[in-house]
Amino acid sequence: MVIRLGYACISETLEGITTSSNYTYTNYIKEQNNDKLDKIIKSNLLDLEKIIDYNIANNIHFYRLSSKIIPLATKKEVVFDYLTKYDTYYNFLATKIKKSNMRVDFHPDQFCVLNSTNQEVLENSKEILKYHYNLLKKLKIKSKVLVLHVGSSVLGKKNSLTRFINNYQTLPKSIQKSIAVENDDKVFNIEDCLYLNQKLGIPIILDYHHHICNNNGIDLDQNLEKIFSTWKNNNPKVHFSSPKNLTKKDIRSHSDYIDSNKFIEFIELIKKYSVDVDIMIEAKKKDEALFRLIRELKYKTNYHFIDDTSFEV
């Protein structure tokens, strides 16, 4: 069983490098400065190249792209070409990603609510999904993954799951195939996600921290094989984070780093399933947290490290 570790969006090591430079809608409407927008987009894409290079140099094979690479792309009132105009940048990035065999994906933010009861929010959510899918397509990612929470619980969980199913079925087939659903920390647990898998065939991302916060007494071990088996064309993906602390106020918040003892407990739990798993480290210290975890694993375990961020158990 091979475990590959990854991190999300920002490298704490690369100071001053960001793929999330922004041009707010308010400022754009006031200034109408397309040259400024173009400059910001190019800056984000050039910095993305630096992060990809950093990942390659450090054998990081799993990385979550920032949703903010192209500011204003999902605003209906702002019409511009964010695809063909930047083909040179996309092609260059695509070549590096493919050559390194790096797994990259997106996790659209909280404004993407596929089961919303608000029609405007629903239409915006479809635009958000289209934008993310288009970028993965431009980067020539074959196994496209867009991570979603189930979303709103308005009118109760049962009705909310039904809305998700109905709205999912209105999406283009290509986008449908890219969606994976993640359990959340308040409402929709892994059994709810398994229900959606049964109805739609959607892969399930286990968020271990969320499961600790919201499990309704569900035995994780009894469901791991089902969760892993929802992935047909890629390694199962897991999100792992540690709570800021165990108080009611902070248990849902991510800590700066990972509790390595809890991580080892999780690896010992899943290793009997003998399936390669990619684990996204969701800690505030990003890649620093990833490498700190690795140092602790090397000290505390006899896991066989294949390279800087991958090990075998």
Secondary structure, 3 states (H helix, E strand, C coil): CEEEEEEECCCCCCCCCCCCCCCCHHHHHHHCCHHHHHHHHHHHHHHHHHHHHHHHHCCCCEEECCCCCCCCCCCCCCCCCCCHHHHHHHHHHHHHHHHHCCEEEECCCCCCCCCCCCHHHHHHHHHHHHHHHHHHHHCCCCCCCEEEECCCCCCCHHHHHHHHHHHHCCCCHHHHCCEEEECCCCCCCHHHHHHHHHHHCCCEEEEHHHHHHCCCCCCHHHCHHHHHHCCCCCCCEEEECCECCCCCCCCCCECCCCCHHHHHHHHHHHHHHCCCEEEEECCCCHHHHHHHHHHHHHHHCCCEECCCCEEEC
